[in-house]
């Protein structure tokens, strides 16, 4: 296992708990009800509103719903604690979330609604590369900060986008580690399954760059549509090249399907995928035992390692939200993202504007959340470079 946070070396095998769907309180009807409130005052200012209102578009239904549900669950665990303590400068945080089913056109509509109707101070916790790409023109046009999107795409990092603040490491950093691990294991025949959209394009390009550093290139590539599990043709294309490793750049419906189809064809390749897949979602999407050994790069610490102070805090606050909380990488990322934007709101003062929040975040410098350091500056919009590799096991695991 690689990485750079306290306690990580103690666990080289990640075995994640199987879980039922998240509580219905997080499903679309309750979120839609919350979204009907209107915020008075001029756009770009929360000064006349009793609450600090943040806006999110993410998948809460459809094939990729678990990503949005879990991210929001973790974020709400922290926001609830902030509000319990009296808010930030006496003002409560409210997260308004709209469902986009991981479809860019819905994301565009939701973003217009959040900006024009819900009049949010900032956009927060968007999920996915193609969906975020679709709203970048609105972000720039409205001068509204976008904080902690769940994507490692290079289009949010190069060239630097002044209004986008990334919590997580890039897909390039994840894929560099994935490819290096395969090469160290003597698996040089590496194929790539990529989603046919901006996410897959970014991941494929990053994989090619990572392979080039080792004097390699993909032995085969194949595509899968977003939110699709139709991968039989792609599996035959990849298997025909006899790969010893397969890098998967897809959300969990496609990742689970290609895993099943390659196994059916007799593939012995080591399967590796990036953090966006959603570890629990992937394991739940496969029959018992079929996920064993799949490698997944992660951009946050191990969610069951209470020796890391911020993980212990995450677990404690998740327990406040549910009698039987389900920990996981995606909800921990949402929790850390909520910590990040709360730090920015605190520094922005009692009446933050969009410009004021942007300035507060970019001048934040180095902040240690408790074993998970973040750093932002006027020239650096990526708060963390943390990456480590984990591998799914054949049984569920809890401490």
ABEGO torsion letter per residue (X at the ends): XBEABBGAAABABBBBBBBBBBBAAABAAAAAAAAABBBBEBBGBAAABABBBBBBBBBABEAAAAAAAAAAAAAAAAAAAAAAAGEBGGBBBBBBBBBAGGBAAAAAAAAAAAAAAAGBABBBGBBEAAAAAAAAAAAAAAGBBBBGBBBABAAAAOBBBAABBBABBBAAAAAAAAAAAAAAAGBABBBBBBBBBAAAAAAAAAAAAAAAAAGBBBABBBBBBBGBABAAAAAAAAAAAGBABBBBBBBAAAAAAAAAAAAAAGBABBBBBBAAAEAAAAAAABBBGAABGBBBBBABBBAABAABAAAAAAAAAAAAABABBBBBAAAAAAAAAAAAAAAAAAAAEABBBAAAAAAAAAAAEBBBAGGBBBBBBAABABABABBBBBBBBABBBBX
